[in-house]
Structure formats: C-alpha cells, structure tokens
Amino acid sequence: MAKLKREQTGEKLTPGRKSVKCSFTVLLLLLCLGTGMAAGEEIYFEPGDTTLAGIGDTETLNFYLDQAPSGLSGYNLTLSITDPSVARITGFAFPDWSSALNMSSELPANSVTIKTIDLEKSVNAGDTNVLLGTVTVESLALGEGNITVSITSLDDDNGNIISAGIREATMSVMALPAADFSADNVSGYVPLTVQFTDLSTNAESWSWDLDGDGIEDSTEQNPQFSYTDPGIYTVSLTVSNAADSDTETKVGYIVINDWNPWNDEESEGLPDGTYVTLTEVIDAYNCFRNGTPAPGTGVAIDLTKVIDMYNAFRYGNPM
C-alpha cells in the first residue's frame, strides 16, 4: 500500500514522528534490560534527623532499602560520619535475615564496613522497607554532621546490581539547657509586681509557674507577675531546647505580706483579722492625713486604702 501511494502522489515516503519515538523507546528499554540494573531504589535512615543531648549521648538509627523488586542477595556497604569530630559509630547490628557469614570492621570508629548475604532468601521479591541494619552513634563535640552510606555491592536475587540512591541522616549535637532565674524583688506588700529575669543557658523555650500552683503562668523569657494576695510563693522555671529540658525551682522564693496592720489576729473585728472596725478605719485615715506609714508594716497609706477599709467596715466585708 505504501508503494502504491508513493506512485500515485509522486512524494517521497518518510517515517512518521510517532514511529521514530516508538523505536527510540524500545531501544532504551533494551539497553536498560541489558545492563541488569534496577532503578528507583533508595537507602534511607530512621530517624532521618536526630538530636544528641551534649557530649557522650548516644542514638540508634535503623537504615533501610525502600524496595527490593527482585529480592536481595546481600550487600557490602560502608557507613560513615561526614564530620568525625562531631560523632563516631560505636555499634552495629545486622538484621534478622542476614546469615551467620556477616562481617563488620572494628568499632568504635568514624566508619564501619559491613557485609552479609541472604542465604535463606528471607527477603522476597517485591518486599519494601527492608531493614539493612541498626547503627549506634555517640556524640563527641557540639556541631552537626551526617551519617551516609557508600555501596561496594548491593545485588538482587538474580545477580543484578541494585543501583540505590542514598538519603543521609542528619545529626545535631546540642548543649544541654540549664535553668536559672532571678527577681527584682522577692518580698513586699500586696499588691506587688515582680520582674523575673531568665538566667538560663542554651534555652529555646520557657515555661514559668510563678505562684506555685502547678499551672503555667507565662511562656515569656522575662515575665512580670503581680501578686495580689499575701502568702509565700514557690517559683519554677522549665527551659527546653531540641536536646532536653531542665527545671529550676525556688521554694518560698517570693514573700508577700498584708499591707494592713489592722487586719491581724488582734483585730476587734469579727471574726479575728477578717472584719474592720470603725476605730481601725480612723487610724488608717489619720495615717493618710498625717503622712505617716502604717504601724508595723511601714506601708504608706493613701486615700484608696482608707476608702477600701471604710467600705469593708460599712458593708461588713472581709478585707
């Protein structure tokens, strides 16, 4: 038919673009099959990002082959730390499917070579997330580094090379936080506002319990807090970073006294120290009028305090 068409039209017959693309695709497929190499596999670590708390901390990571389309006959791999001044490898455990013929180089070191085979063919064709082993690392200095893998051999059950990409794990060695704080005033009379100052080191977040009730009062680094009731208060600060947390607790740190010297056990009010008498209101007014401090406490009496006392007397309410 093609020859007849060429005779009728007088035009030169050329292959179409679709025919060229099809031939090229088939050629690539044949080339890939001829090399015996799988594609798309990846070796990765879990956890992929890890934080070690200070010097001497350890962390255990598993590493996997994400897919084994034709099984896995064995491997010869080298695990290494990209910055050996930050961490070292202290231990390695082979997976359950590995044979008794597995081998590893001496530890601790900044790298370890590991070899094993799957004699029992425990890794089946099509398996995913195949555990290759478990590595333990120890921090040596503050800083960052990666754990990576170099492949000497990684073969499937057909003897073909598994060409796997590597997803490195990142490590951060951070200093431990240490909580501490101070206050500009640790005693006084109600109402008293206290400014707290954070003196912690290596902190990234703050949680304050400023009145000792076990409930968080502030997440600011340097909070202010107003004490409106007399009492002795315990203050706690918990600081955290990605590595750890630390708590500083100061028992009985803030002492708040009642400004009102007439609101005591010897008060003539009923019940004792709860209600204010007219005599006590007059005493407070005289302190205000004469500019003298309240007896016993030394607190300056202003008109607001006098009015508060009068209202307590007038309505029979406690101070």
C-alpha positions as CSV (number, residue, x, y, z in Angstrom):
1,M,0.0,0.0,0.0
2,A,2.9,2.4,0.8
3,K,4.4,1.7,-2.6
4,L,1.1,2.3,-4.4
5,K,0.6,5.6,-2.5
6,R,4.0,6.8,-3.5
7,E,3.4,6.1,-7.1
8,Q,0.1,8.0,-7.0
9,T,1.3,11.1,-5.3
10,G,4.9,11.3,-6.5
11,E,6.0,12.2,-3.0
12,K,8.9,10.6,-1.1
13,L,7.7,8.4,1.8
14,T,9.3,9.3,5.2
15,P,8.7,7.6,8.5
16,G,6.4,9.4,10.9
17,R,7.4,11.1,14.2
18,K,5.4,8.5,16.2
19,S,7.3,5.7,14.6
20,V,10.7,7.3,15.5
21,K,9.7,7.9,19.1
22,C,8.5,4.3,19.5
23,S,11.7,2.9,18.1
24,F,13.8,5.1,20.5
25,T,11.7,4.0,23.5
26,V,12.2,0.3,22.6
27,L,15.9,0.8,22.2
28,L,16.2,2.5,25.7
29,L,14.2,-0.4,27.2
30,L,16.5,-3.0,25.6
31,L,19.6,-1.1,26.8
32,C,18.3,-0.9,30.4
33,L,17.5,-4.7,30.4
34,G,20.9,-5.4,29.0
35,T,22.7,-3.6,31.9
36,G,20.9,-5.7,34.6
37,M,20.5,-2.6,36.8
38,A,17.4,-1.8,38.8
39,A,16.2,1.8,39.1
40,G,14.5,3.9,41.7
41,E,15.7,2.2,44.9
42,E,16.9,4.2,47.9
43,I,18.7,3.6,51.2
44,Y,17.4,5.8,54.0
45,F,17.7,6.1,57.8
46,E,15.1,6.3,60.5
47,P,15.1,8.7,62.2
48,G,16.2,10.9,59.3
49,D,17.0,13.8,61.7
50,T,18.3,13.2,65.2
51,T,19.5,15.5,68.0
52,L,22.0,14.3,70.6
53,A,22.0,15.9,74.0
54,G,25.5,17.1,74.8
55,I,28.8,15.2,74.7
56,G,28.6,11.4,75.2
57,D,25.0,11.0,74.2
58,T,24.1,8.0,72.0
59,E,21.4,7.5,69.4
60,T,20.3,4.3,67.5
61,L,19.3,4.5,63.9
62,N,17.9,1.9,61.5
63,F,18.6,2.0,57.8
64,Y,16.5,0.5,55.1
65,L,16.3,-0.3,51.4
66,D,13.0,1.2,50.4
67,Q,12.2,-1.5,47.8
68,A,13.5,-4.8,46.5
69,P,11.7,-5.7,43.3
70,S,13.8,-8.8,42.7
71,G,14.8,-9.6,46.3
72,L,18.1,-9.0,47.9
73,S,21.0,-11.5,47.9
74,G,23.4,-9.5,50.1
75,Y,25.5,-6.3,50.4
76,N,28.9,-4.9,51.1
77,L,28.4,-1.3,52.5
78,T,30.3,1.3,54.4
79,L,28.6,3.6,56.9
80,S,30.5,6.7,57.8
81,I,30.2,10.0,59.7
82,T,30.8,13.1,57.4
83,D,32.4,15.0,60.3
84,P,34.2,12.6,62.6
85,S,35.0,15.3,65.1
86,V,31.2,15.6,66.0
87,A,30.3,11.9,66.4
88,R,31.5,8.3,65.9
89,I,30.0,4.9,65.3
90,T,30.1,2.7,68.4
91,G,27.9,-0.2,67.4
92,F,26.2,-2.1,64.6
93,A,23.6,-4.9,64.5
94,F,22.8,-7.0,61.4
95,P,19.1,-7.6,60.5
96,D,17.5,-11.0,61.3
97,W,17.5,-12.1,57.7
98,S,21.3,-11.9,57.5
99,S,23.3,-15.1,57.6
100,A,26.0,-16.2,60.1
101,L,28.6,-15.2,57.5
102,N,28.1,-11.5,58.2
103,M,31.2,-9.3,58.8
104,S,31.9,-5.8,60.1
105,S,35.1,-3.8,60.8
106,E,36.2,-2.8,64.3
107,L,34.4,-0.2,66.4
108,P,34.3,2.4,67.6
109,A,35.3,4.3,64.5
110,N,34.2,7.1,62.2
111,S,33.2,4.5,59.6
112,V,32.3,0.8,59.5
113,T,32.3,-1.7,56.7
114,I,29.5,-4.3,56.8
115,K,29.0,-7.4,54.7
116,T,26.2,-10.0,54.7
117,I,24.3,-12.4,52.5
118,D,20.7,-13.7,52.5
119,L,21.3,-17.5,52.3
120,E,17.7,-18.3,53.3
121,K,16.2,-15.9,50.7
122,S,14.2,-14.3,53.5
123,V,14.0,-11.0,51.5
124,N,11.3,-11.7,48.9
125,A,10.9,-10.1,45.5
126,G,8.7,-7.1,45.9
127,D,9.5,-6.5,49.6
128,T,9.6,-2.9,50.7
129,N,11.4,-1.1,53.5
130,V,13.9,-3.9,54.0
131,L,15.9,-3.4,57.2
132,L,19.6,-3.4,56.4
133,G,20.9,-2.9,59.9
134,T,21.0,-0.8,63.1
135,V,23.8,1.6,63.8
136,T,24.6,3.3,67.1
137,V,26.4,6.7,67.2
138,E,27.9,8.7,70.0
139,S,28.4,12.5,70.2
140,L,31.9,13.8,70.6
141,A,31.5,17.5,70.3
142,L,28.9,20.2,69.6
143,G,28.1,20.6,66.0
144,E,26.4,18.9,63.0
145,G,27.2,16.0,60.8
146,N,25.6,13.4,58.5
147,I,25.5,9.6,58.5
148,T,26.0,8.3,55.0
149,V,26.4,5.0,53.1
150,S,28.8,4.1,50.3
151,I,27.9,1.0,48.3
152,T,30.6,-1.6,47.2
153,S,28.0,-4.2,46.2
154,L,24.2,-4.5,46.6
155,D,22.7,-7.3,44.5
156,D,19.3,-8.8,43.9
157,D,18.4,-12.5,43.8
158,N,19.1,-12.5,40.0
159,G,22.7,-11.3,40.4
160,N,21.8,-7.9,39.1
161,I,23.2,-4.7,40.7
162,I,20.7,-2.7,42.7
163,S,21.6,0.9,41.9
164,A,20.3,2.7,45.1
165,G,20.3,6.3,45.9
166,I,21.4,7.4,49.4
167,R,19.3,9.6,51.7
168,E,21.7,10.7,54.5
169,A,20.6,11.1,58.1
170,T,21.4,14.5,59.8
171,M,22.7,14.7,63.3
172,S,22.9,17.8,65.6
173,V,24.8,17.7,68.9
174,M,23.4,20.4,71.1
175,A,24.4,21.7,74.6
176,L,22.0,20.7,77.4
177,P,19.8,23.6,78.8
178,A,20.3,24.7,82.3
179,A,17.6,26.7,84.1
180,D,18.1,29.6,86.4
181,F,16.4,33.0,87.1
182,S,16.3,36.0,89.5
183,A,13.7,38.5,90.6
184,D,14.0,42.2,91.2
185,N,12.0,42.0,94.5
186,V,11.4,38.8,96.5
187,S,9.4,40.4,99.3
188,G,6.9,43.2,99.8
189,Y,3.3,44.0,100.4
190,V,0.2,43.4,98.3
191,P,-0.2,44.3,95.6
192,L,3.4,43.6,94.5
193,T,4.6,43.4,90.9
194,V,7.8,41.4,90.4
195,Q,10.0,41.4,87.3
196,F,11.7,38.0,86.7
197,T,14.9,37.7,84.7
198,D,15.9,34.5,82.9
199,L,19.5,33.5,83.6
200,S,19.3,30.1,81.8
201,T,21.8,28.8,79.3
202,N,21.1,27.1,76.0
203,A,17.4,27.6,76.3
204,E,15.0,27.9,73.4
205,S,11.6,28.0,75.2
206,W,10.5,28.9,78.7
207,S,7.6,27.8,81.0
208,W,7.0,29.6,84.3
209,D,5.0,28.7,87.3
210,L,5.1,31.9,89.3
211,D,2.7,31.2,92.2
212,G,3.5,27.5,92.9
213,D,0.1,26.1,91.9
214,G,1.5,23.8,89.2
215,I,-0.1,25.8,86.4
216,E,1.9,27.5,83.7
217,D,1.6,31.3,84.1
218,S,3.9,32.6,81.3
219,T,6.0,31.4,78.4
220,E,7.9,34.7,78.1
221,Q,11.6,34.7,78.7
222,N,11.4,37.6,81.2
223,P,7.9,37.9,82.6
224,Q,6.3,40.2,85.1
225,F,3.8,38.9,87.6
226,S,1.5,40.7,90.1
227,Y,0.8,39.2,93.5
228,T,-2.5,40.3,94.9
229,D,-2.8,38.0,97.9
230,P,-0.5,37.7,100.9
231,G,1.5,34.4,101.1
232,I,4.8,32.7,100.5
233,Y,5.2,31.6,96.8
234,T,7.3,29.0,95.2
235,V,8.6,29.8,91.7
236,S,9.6,27.3,89.0
237,L,11.1,27.8,85.5
238,T,11.4,25.0,82.9
239,V,13.6,25.6,79.9
240,S,13.9,23.5,76.8
241,N,15.8,23.0,73.6
242,A,15.8,20.3,71.0
243,A,18.1,18.2,73.1
244,D,16.5,18.2,76.5
245,S,14.8,20.3,79.3
246,D,15.7,21.5,82.7
247,T,13.8,22.9,85.7
248,E,14.8,25.3,88.4
249,T,12.5,25.5,91.5
250,K,13.0,28.1,94.3
251,V,10.8,27.1,97.2
252,G,9.3,30.0,99.2
253,Y,11.1,32.5,96.9
254,I,8.5,35.3,97.0
255,V,7.1,36.5,100.3
256,I,4.0,38.8,100.1
257,N,2.8,40.5,103.3
258,D,-0.5,42.1,104.0
259,W,-0.1,45.9,104.0
260,N,-2.9,46.3,106.5
261,P,-1.6,46.2,110.1
262,W,-5.1,46.3,111.5
263,N,-6.1,43.1,109.6
264,D,-4.5,40.8,112.2
265,E,-5.3,38.4,114.9
266,E,-5.7,41.2,117.5
267,S,-8.3,42.9,115.4
268,E,-11.6,43.7,117.2
269,G,-13.5,42.7,114.0
270,L,-15.4,39.5,113.7
271,P,-14.0,37.0,113.0
272,D,-10.5,37.8,114.1
273,G,-8.5,39.6,111.4
274,T,-11.3,39.4,108.9
275,Y,-13.5,42.4,109.5
276,V,-12.5,46.1,110.1
277,T,-13.8,48.2,112.9
278,L,-14.5,51.9,112.8
279,T,-11.6,52.6,115.1
280,E,-9.2,50.9,112.6
281,V,-10.7,53.0,109.8
282,I,-10.0,56.2,111.8
283,D,-6.4,55.0,112.5
284,A,-5.8,54.5,108.8
285,Y,-7.3,57.9,107.9
286,N,-5.0,59.6,110.4
287,C,-2.0,57.9,108.9
288,F,-3.1,59.2,105.5
289,R,-3.8,62.7,106.7
290,N,-0.6,63.0,108.7
291,G,1.6,61.3,106.0
292,T,2.8,58.6,108.4
293,P,3.3,55.0,107.5
294,A,1.1,52.2,108.8
295,P,2.4,50.9,112.1
296,G,4.2,47.6,112.0
297,T,4.3,47.3,108.2
298,G,5.7,50.8,107.3
299,V,3.5,50.9,104.3
300,A,2.4,54.4,103.1
301,I,-1.4,54.8,103.5
302,D,-3.1,56.5,100.5
303,L,-6.7,57.5,100.2
304,T,-7.6,54.4,98.2
305,K,-6.5,52.2,101.2
306,V,-8.6,54.3,103.5
307,I,-11.6,54.0,101.3
308,D,-11.1,50.2,101.0
309,M,-11.1,49.9,104.8
310,Y,-14.1,52.1,105.2
311,N,-16.1,50.1,102.6
312,A,-15.1,46.8,104.4
313,F,-16.4,48.3,107.7
314,R,-19.5,49.8,106.2
315,Y,-20.7,46.6,104.4
316,G,-19.3,44.1,106.9
317,N,-17.0,42.5,104.3
318,P,-13.6,41.0,104.9
319,M,-10.5,42.9,103.7
